[in-house]
Amino acid sequence: MNSKNKNFSILISSAGRRVELIKIWEIAIKNELGKSCEIICSDMNPKYSPACQISRNYFSIEPIFKSSFIDSLLKKSLQNKVKLIVPTIDTELKVLSENKEFFSKNGINVLISEKEFIDLCSDKISTTEFFNSIGVNTPKLIDKSNLTFPCFMKPINGSSSIGTKKLYSKDDLSKKDYDNNLNIFQELIGSDYKEYSCDLYYNKKGILCSCIVRERISTRSGEISKGITRKNNVYEYVIKKFKKIKLARGPITLQLFSDKYGKDIKCIEINPRFGGGYPMSHKAGATFPEFIIKEYFKEIDLEFNGNWQKDLLMLRYDVTI
């Protein structure tokens, strides 16, 4: 579709295989903005991106690590009348947060938290320090020079569970992993604890406007594939502890563990973007794209909305296009 037939566009960058998210956005735009807007996608290889292939419009973008990435993204965004960029992967967050003002001066909003918060979330030790500063428990860090087993190893700046490993004895730890200064070690959470992922939405003032808690039944590559929404002690805990994060904006994904009573809760990481499991929360009634449109295009002040369905079991699956 030619963008000149539209007044403006919303860009889902690095769209990859986020087909569900694109469809959700298309419905939200139709309901909230009508024919004045369209959703478009960008990806390094649109031909091999399922999200681009189901989108009505898309464009290719060069690798994020290239120095010309920002100028190229701006040029193509202006050509496609983009007014809002919605990032979806960790690797693009830093560079987009650094250039948020640059895009704004060109009439384009980037739906992203402030740079300081992005930096904090990308470093697991800094994330732990942030959690502790707001009174949130985390798995205890273990000094590499005095390891106790069992324990858990993960990269300090990792994502999608890449490079993580459960270590039940020193025999499970290779010299390569031990010598890698980017690996950190922490207590291993017991199998009797439940894992949760929470989709949070923060308005322009850093105030929590939505919180959906999903118990993880099964995951794939660090992303939830089977889950149940819960309004329990974990939900109340997150609302209380995370009711305001000054530098947070838009969708945030929080991951944590809890004992079966919801009394011992340990937070492990924050992803300051749409999480891969967000479509589950949307199905339960958490309509983040509508929140975004109301806030960024209709200038409506958002307040907390807890109207979503609890105890909803959802199963994700793949299709071929």
N, C-alpha and C positions, 0 to 999 in steps of 0.2 A: 504493500500500500504506500502511496506517495504521501509523505508527511505534510506537503504543502496544502493538502485538503483538511488538515487539522490545525487548530489554534495553537496547541502545544502538546508536548509528549512527556511521559515519565519513563525514565530509563532504568532498567534492571541491569546492572553491570556485572560482568563475569557470570552470565546467567547459567552456563553449564547445563546441568540436568534438572534444573528447578522448574519443571513443567507445572507442578501443582501450584507453585507460587505465582507463576505467570497467569494461570487461569483464574486464580483468586483475584489478582489485580485487575484483570479484564472485567470481571463482574462488578468489582467495586467502582471502577471508572464509569461503567455504563450506568450504574445506579446513582452515583454522586455527581458526575460531570457530563454525562451524556455523550454526544458526538463531538464535543469540543476538544477531547483529549484521546490519546491512544497510548498504550503501553508498548515500549520497544525494548529490545535486548542488545547487549554487546557481548562479544566473546572473542578470544584470541583465534579460535577456529569455529566460526559459526556453522560450517558444514557438518561438524561433528558434535554440535551442541543440540540436544533434544529441545531445550527451551527455545533456542533461536528458531529451530525448524517448525515449531508449532506457533511461533509468534508471527503476527502480521507484518512486522517490520523489524529489521535488525541491521547491525553493522559490525564489521570486524575491528578489533583494536589490537595494537601491538603489545608485547609483553610488559608487565608492570615495572620490571626492573630497568627498562630502557629510559634514558634521560628525557626522551621526547614524548613519553607516555602522557603526561598531563596536557601538554599543548595539543597533542593529537586527539585526546578525549574531549577537550574543550571545543576544538574545531568541529568535530563530528557531532557533538552535542548541539552546538549552535546551528549546524546545517539541518538537524532533525528537530529543531525547536524544543529541545529538552528544557524543562523548568525545574525538574527534580531528579537527582541521581540517587538510586537506592543500591548501595554496595551489598555484596552477598558472601564474599570470601575474606578470610583473615589477611591474606597477603596484600590486599589493596587498601586496607583500612589506614595504615600509617601514612602512606603518600596522599591519600584523599583528605585525611584530617589536617595534614600540613598545608594543603592547598584549598581548604574550605572557603577561606576569604577570597581567594583568587576567583573561584567559580561564582561566588556571591556577587562580586563586582561586575560579573558578566551576566547577571540576571538568572543564575542557576543555583538552587539550593542543593546541598549534599546532605542527605539524611544520615548524619554521623555524629557521634559524641565528640567532645573536645579532645584535642591531641593528647593532653595529659592523661585523660582517662583511657584512651586507646593504648598509650604506652604502658600504662599500669596493667592493663588486661593482657598484654602480649608477653609479659614477664611473670612466670609463675610465683617467684619469690615476692615480687611487688604486689601481686594479687593477694597472696597470703597476708602481707603486711596491711593491705587495705581492709581485708576481712577482719583482722584483729583490731584495727582502729575503730571499727563500728560495732565491736562487741560480738563478732561472729566467730564461732569455733571453726578450726580447720584441722586436717590431718597433721600430726606433728612432723616437722622436718627432722631428718636424721643426718648427723654429720658423717660424711663419706669416710672419714678416717676412723670412725668408730661405729660401723654398721652393725645393726642387730636384725635378725631375721625372725619371722617373715617381714618383708618390706615391699615398697612399690617404687619403681623407677619410671621417670618420665622426663622428656626434654624441657628445659626451662622456658622455651618459646614454642613448644609443639602445639599441634591441633589435630583433630580427627583421630585421636588415639594412636597416631603414628609414633613409633619409638617407645611406647609404654611397655612395661614388663612387670609381672609379679615375680618376686624373688623369695623362694621359700628356704633357700640355704645358699651358702657361698658358691656352691657348685652351679647355681643358676646364673651367676654373674660372670660375664666374660671380661677379660682384661681390656678389650676394646671399649666396652660399656663403662667400665670403672675409670678408665683414663680419659673418657670424654667429659670435658669440663662443662658441657652444656646439659649434662644429665644431673637431676637432683633426686634425692631419695626421701621418702616419707613413710609413715606408718601405713600398713596395709589394713584397709577397712574390712571388717569381718563379713563373711557371707550371709550373716543374719541381718545385716543392714540392707535397707532398700535404697535403690538409686532413683533420684528424681531429676528431671529437667524442668525449668520454669521459664515461661515466656513472659517477659516484663515489657511494659511500654512506659517511657518517660516523656513528658511534654517538654516544651521549650524552656521551662523553668527547672527542669531536673526533678520533677515531682512524679511519683509513681501513679499511673492512671489505670493500669491493668496488670493483673498477675494471674497466670494460669499455671497450675502445678500438675505435672504429668509423672506418674510413677512409671519407670522404665521396666518393661517386662523383657524386652529383647532389643539389642542394638546391632548395627552394622557399620563398621568403620567409624565408630564413635557417635553415630547418629541413630536416634530412636527409630525402631521399625514396628514395635508393638508397645502400646501404652494405654494407661487408664488415667483420666483426669481425676484429681482428688481435691476436695475442700476439707482439709483436716488440720492437725496441729502444724504440719509443715507449711501449709498455706498461711495460717495466722502468723507464724514465725517470720516468713519472708515479708509479708506486708508490714510487719512491725519494724524489722531490721533494715529493710531496703525502701522505706517510704519516700526517701529523698536522697538522690545522689546528684550533687550540684553540677557535675560536668557530663552527666549521662543524657543522651537524647535518643528518642525513637526506640526501636526494638532492641532488647537485650536478652541474652539467654544465660541463665544461671544454672549451674549444675551442683548437686549436693547429695549427701548420703544421710539417712536417718535410721535410727533404731525403730523397731516395730511400733513403739509407743509415740513416736514423734517428739521425744524429749531430748535425745542426744543427736544433735544435727551438726554435720560438718560440711561446710561449703568447700568446693574444690576449684571451680574456675568460672569466669565470666567471658562470654563471647559478645562483644558489642555490635551485634548485627542480627538480621533475621536468622534464626537457627534453622537447620535442615528439617527439624520436626515441627516447625511452626504450623504447617497445614493441619496438623492434629488439633492444635489449639483453636485454629480458625473454625474447624468443624464443630468444636464445642461452643462456639459463639463469640470468641475473642477476635473482633474484626479490625485488626491493626491497619490494613490499608484504608479503611474508612476513617479511622482516627487520624491518619496522616493527611488524607485529603482535607478533612475538616480543619485541621490545625494549620497546614501549610498553604492551602488554597482558599479556604473559606474564612480563615482567621477566627475560628471558634476556639475559645478557651476550654480545654479538656479537664474534666474532673475524674476522680476514681470511678471505675465501672466494674463491678463484680458480677455482672449478669452473664454467666456462662454455665454450661451444663456439667455437673459433677458426675463421677463414676461412669464416664463414657469410655467404653473400650474401642480402640481404633487400631486397625491393622493396615500397614502400608505395603504396596506391592509394585512391581515393575511391569511396564508394558512396552511393546515394540512399536516404533513408528517408522 
